[in-house]
Amino acid sequence: MEVSIEDINSSDVAVLHEWEMDEKLQVQTGVDVPRTYEQFLKAYEAYFNGEKPNLFMKAVVLDGRLIGKLELFRTPERDFIGMVIAEKRNCGVGTEALQLFLEEIYILFGMENVFAEVYEDNQGSLRFFEKNGFVPTGEVTEEWFRGKIRPLVTLKKELK
């Protein structure tokens, strides 16, 4: 089982859009209204064309197959990490991919820490990030999701 992180490219977009259309992944990742394929493609084309300089993404590849994605969204105040593992959960693949990504973004950007925001009701993701050294900051924001308030927990990991 070989895990790698690779540049996301245009041939990955169809699979990534399938994940956005998956109801379970929508709830876990907070996709309130999924985008059409055309909207999704346009957003990724903007990324590929360098029009989203605050966003850095990698594909999670297992034995040559796309199974997830990692992204870093940079703001002047904080750097946020996002992650989707669509297949092969709970077998160490996510942890391995996350460690590779954290090493890469530390080398590329030299940041001292990174933050993750996870829905309070997504206990699997909260456990995953905590197991990988992310600590809750105590900050909880409320987001509107599908007609209800949904608490979002902020976690932080020191990289230095």
C-alpha positions, 0 to 999 in steps of 0.5 A: 500500500503506497500513499503519495500526494501529487499535484491535482490536475484536470484529469482529476476533476471528474472524480473530485466532482463525484465526491462533491455529489456524494451525500455523506461527504457533503454533510461531513465537509459542509457542502450545503448546495453542491455545484454543477459540473460546469461550476466545479470545473470553472473553479478548478480551472481558476486554480490551475490558471493561478487565479487562487494564489491563497489555495494550495492543493494536493491529490491523495493517491493510493497505489496509483489511484486518486482517493482523496485531496488535501488543501491549504487555504492561506489568509493573512491571519491563519492557514487552514487545512482541509482534507477529504479521504473518499475511500480507504478510511481508518487504515492509516492512509489519511494519517500518512497523506496528512504527514506528507502534506504537513511536511511539504507545506512547512518546507514551501511556506515556512508556517509555524502552525496550521488550523483545521475547522471541523463540524462538532457533529463529525466525530470521526474527523475530530478524532482524526485531527486530534490523533494527528496532533491537532488541539482544539483552540476552544473557538467554536463558530456557528455556521448555517447548514441546510436550515440549521445552525451547525457548530464548527470547532477550530483545531491547531497544530504546531509545525515548527 
